[in-house]
Amino acid sequence: MKLKITVDGKTYEVEVEVAEEPVRHPQAFMVLPSQARVPAAPAVAPAAAPDAGPVNEAKVCRSPITGTVVRVVAQAGQSIQPGDILLVLEAMKMETNITAPVEGKVKTITVGAGDGVKANQVVVELE
């Protein structure tokens, strides 16, 4: 059987042998007609986080990654030392400890176990 195929404006004539049984080939692919179009996904702007006003960066601990809170280790009112684990995040099946950057006292933990967090989100406020 002869077929005419147009690719990038060039027409090719090819001869194809019809097999009686289906041919299985690991690198088989499908050719779509040139009129077939797949619409592009609409661009969606990320939702803006509500503006909580200026933040004293020395008194907050931010998430370095986007992930899910596995467990909260620290508690409000707890005294902490640099390196103490405050909470544990999971991203891509790996756990990441969020540790205290400085000595101080935990004022507020803004997330709980199971919560999703975004990169750079404030997760702990210090006094």
Order of alpha helices (4+ residues) and beta strands (2+ residues): beta-beta-beta-beta-beta-beta-beta-beta-beta-beta
